[in-house]
């Protein structure tokens, strides 16, 4: 299913020679991932059920680092990067569509895990009480923003880790990042992975399972779909 061209890309293909392509792709990402994530998060949070506790003593020992909140938010630079660098040629646009199909399938499978096997991220208690209560500068970002919009569920596998890694691998495959730039991007990505722990948004288990989900998706979903995007089926669906 993920290898075949999906019909909702047709309006995007029609505007491939304009800047609208970039914005159309971002709109699809919001509709396909961001909105479902928020709905599921609020529903599971209101139920308050946790299937198991994946935490370890190491999760408790990892310090809360308030400023890592901004590193955590860097995830939202990865999504537009894939859309921006994927618009250069017709074949790359097809590859971008195919890549996102693999990304969507992985994300929707993870959504099912959030629903069927939810886990509560109870280590938010490690954050100082005044911050959790919304007091001071960091309280604005954590207590008033993050914690009110993102319930302590939707934990594993970490989509922050899985989705960002897939996009880095995509940029690497396209040779958008090379040499010093690639080193810098990997350093930033490692920082993002650390931030999911130091903001107390995830357990180590979530990070590890996020890595596994990304690597499986890249090998068995994204790469096959992107390879198939040069086939007659794709060329017929999205002609020159």
Buried (B, 14 or more C-beta within 10 A) or exposed (E): EBBBBBEEBEEBBEEBEEEBBBBBBBBBBEEBBEEBBBEBBBBBBEEEEBEEEBBEEEBEEBEBBBEBBEBBBBBEEBBBBBBBBBBEEBBBBBBBBBBBBBBBBBBEEBBEBBBEEBBBBBBBEBBBEEBBEBBBEBBEBBBEEBBEEBBBBBBBBBBBBBBBBBBBBBBBBBEBBEEEEBEEBEEBBEBBBBBBBBBBBBBBBBBBBBBEBBBEBBEEBBBBBBEBBEBEEBBEBBEE
